[in-house]
Amino acid sequence: MQVIHISSDLQKKLDKQNYENNKLEKKLCRLVGQAIGDFKMIEDGDTVMVCLSGGKDSYTMLDILLLLQTRAPINFSIIAMNLDQKQPNFPNHILPEYLTQKGVPFHIETQDTYSVVKRVIPEGNTTCGLCSRMRRAILYRVANQLGATKVALGHHRGDILETFLMNLFHGGKIKAMPPKLLSDDGQNIVIRPLAYVPEADIIRYANQKQYPIIPCDLCGSQPNLERNNMKEMLKTWQKKFPGRIENMLRGLQNIVPSHVLDHQLFDFQDLATQKKLLASQELKSEELVKPFLGDIAFDDDNRCG
């Protein structure tokens, strides 16, 4: 039997690599667990349908949820689901083989949405809208058939912020991807367990795991997508202004309705000072709020003065 000797330098590199890999996995588990807890994404007795596309995000989501399943104080089951949209050259053997090897229950749904999208959308136009609507309808139907109580999608922090910027710049809305969503018909709850996870960490984890990535020949192959512009903008900001991306996500969790311009969100028209309320006897003196300490309509900014 041949004995392989490893040099001390190589052993140190291997030990360091193992340490970094474990550190990354712990971070992903922490961020996914935090999102699940913050938004009560998964509850005891849930059956979570994990939508697996064959991309790095959904592979990572499945692996982290499987890890958390063994550690969580609640019981929930997982079933992986892939939608085969009959895209040209789609290797339909990869996911069944992968999931069988991992021992994960799965369902493959075959629906030729690819030819429908190609027929309906003119050449050169973005296919994302129609494709996503058709795909979502199929996912909801399959979830009901499988008895799934939650539908897990693999959108990460970057996807959420890109959507926020697209809605802001092109739709005139303060709107992003919700971490948890009730479908319009009230029959399905969609969750996004990777909501807090940076894409860079997913890329590192996918490279570490050597997932059998399946490229998308529909949306993934379209040039000049506006989402790509948002992605590049975020990358530039992250390089020039470290921490800005984290602050943007934090901002989406700290909305102050009285300090934006949406009069449907906050009743500006019926605002009244305490003096007016006292004079109209709508407010009693003992109900006065703390003494007025100056204009607190502005956040502290040490850059002034």
Helices and strands as residue ranges (DSSP letters): H 8-39, E 47-51, H 56-71, E 77-84, H 94-102, E 106-110, H 113-120, H 128-146, E 150-152, H 157-166, I 167-171, E 180-182, E 189-191, H 199-209, G 219-221, H 226-240, H 244-251, G 257-259, H 274-279, G 285-287
